[in-house]
Structure formats: structure tokens, C-alpha cells
Amino acid sequence: MKDDEYDRRLNKVKLSLAWLNANATHAIELCESFTFPAHDSSLRKTIEVTNNNRCYKAYLEAIYFEFIMTLMRMYDNYKSDDTICFEKIFQYLSADFVHDFENKSQRKVKNKIQSVLIDYKSLNNSHLVARLKTVRDRMFAHTSAAFNRSQVAKYGYAEELLEKTLPMLNNLNSAFHDKVEPFDTIRKYWKGYATTFWKTFLIENG
């Protein structure tokens, strides 16, 4: 591969990773913003008997909507060259590019990339992605009156997909940046932010 083509490809890989990491971080923020108010029984029981109940439900629906949309951006398959997604980054990771990267970086990444590709294909063909895409395409992006609602994702699908996506993404980060993103730390902080926010709400409105 010529040097200018290699440099162009490497820049696209790094840009793709930066956006995928940003989407993953935002998905974690949304997941934790949803989880505490949705599953804390004392909070739910307190709000259900007040006039805040409608806003509480709208909040949860809006957060989960954005959570699914953010996850699905990572599993897009649009053909546009400026779309950032896993499928696009694997198009950049051709055998000759990976070979040149190993030679220039003096690091062995081929096996790690192959392992991530296998994980990606498995996830991308799973019921998790298929049903979440149905929700996005038939309910969120458009309003369809003619589709099988038994094929719609259930609560928990997005959380499960996120849990399986993060280690896969960090394997790519490790391959090209020789480090991983602190997704566990981000989750810990946002869990604390969400808990504090809603406990403060309860104190002020209880």
C-alpha cells in the first residue's frame, strides 16, 4: 500500500474509533440515566402518586429512545463514506493495511482484529441488533402501522447489546491506540450522577 493511501486509511480508522468511543460513552450515560429511575421501586412508587408521573414517564421514554438511537448508530450499514460505524471501520481494515500497520507500529494486531470481526458479525446478526433496528426504523425514525410487534425489542435488549459492544470496541482501541477507554469508570460516575439527581428530586418533591 502506498504511503499516502496508508496515511489516509489510518486517519479514517482513528476518526472512526474516536466517534465510536464517543457514541459508546454517550450510550453509557443514557443507560445509567435510565436505569436508576426506571428500576428503583421507592422512587417509582413516590412519583406514581403525584402530578409528576406524566413527566417521569416522558423522561424515561425519551432517554431510552436516545439510548437505542445511539447504539444503532454504531451498527449502521449506510453506504455513505462519512457514516461512522463498525461496518465501515472493518472496510478500512483490509489485509494490506493491517500488514502495513503491523510493520510500521511494530505491534501484532491481526489476530485481535480478526477476533473483533468475528464478535461483530455475531452481534450484528443477533436478535438484539435485529429487534432494536426494528424499533428504530419502524417506530422511532418512522411510524409504521404494518409490522409484527412480536419482533420488537424488549427492555433489556439495549443494555445487553451495550455490555457486549464495549469490550469489542476496547479490543479495537487496544489494537490501534495500545490502550483502552475507561468505560467502567464512566459507568460508575454516571450511576452516581443519576442516583444523586433523583434522590435530590425526591427530597425536594417528596
C-alpha positions, -999 to +999 in steps of 0.1 A: +000+000+000+013+034-009+022+057+019-004+084+011-031+058+009-019+042+042-020+075+059-054+083+046-067+049+058-051+052+092-067+087+097-101+072+089-096+044+113-086+068+141-115+091+133-139+062+133-126+049+167-130+084+181-166+086+171-174+050+181-159+058+216-180+089+218-211+070+209-203+043+234-197+069+262-230+086+254-248+053+255-233+046+289-245+080+301-280+074+288-282+038+301-273+049+337-296+080+334-324+055+326-316+026+349-319+042+384-353+060+379-367+031+359-359+003+384-357+020+418-390+009+434-392+036+461-387+063+435-413+049+412-439+045+439-433+080+452-437+096+418-467+075+406-490+092+431-480+127+422-486+151+393-450+145+382-459+110+370-465+120+334-432+139+331-414+110+348-427+086+321-419+110+293-384+114+307-378+076+307-392+072+272-371+100+258-339+087+275-345+051+262-353+064+228-319+082+226-302+052+241-314+029+213-307+055+186-271+060+199-264+022+200-279+017+165-256+044+150-227+021+158-244-008+139-254+012+109-248-001+074-253+031+053-231+032+022-222+069+026-185+073+031-189+097+060-210+073+081-192+062+113-200+026+123-184-008+129-191-020+094-173+010+079-142+006+101-138-030+090-139-019+054-108+002+061-090-027+078-080-046+047-053-072+049-027-050+033-035-021+056-032-043+087+001-058+074+015-023+069+002-011+103+020-041+120+052-033+102+051+004+110+039+001+146+060-030+154+029-045+170+009-076+162-028-068+158-040-091+131-054-118+154-070-092+177-088-076+147-100-109+134-114-118+168-132-085+170-146-090+135-160-124+145-176-109+176-190-081+155-206-104+129-221-125+156-236-094+173-247-078+141-266-110+131-281-114+166-317-109+176-305-080+198-295-058+168-323-070+146-350-061+170-335-029+181-332-019+145-369-027+141-378-003+169-356+024+154-367+020+118-404+012+123-413+031+155-387+059+161-375+071+127-409+063+111-444+054+123-453+021+108-488+007+112-479-026+095-452-046+112-451-076+135-449-063+171-437-097+183-404-088+166-399-056+186-371-054+211-378-057+248-365-037+277-331-051+285-320-057+249-302-024+245-284-029+279-273-064+268-261-051+234-241-023+251-225-048+275-213-069+246-202-039+225-179-022+250-152-050+252-153-054+214-147-017+209-119-017+235-102-045+217-100-022+186-088+007+209-061-016+222-050-027+187-047+008+173-041+030+204-024+005+226-048+015+254-085+011+263-112+036+271-123+037+308-159+026+302-162+010+336-152+043+353-175+063+331-204+040+341-195+043+378-196+081+377-228+083+357-245+058+380-236+082+409-248+113+389-282+097+382-287+085+418-278+119+432-301+137+407-331+116+415-325+115+453-323+152+453-356+153+433-373+131+459-360+153+488-373+185+471-406+170+459-413+142+485 
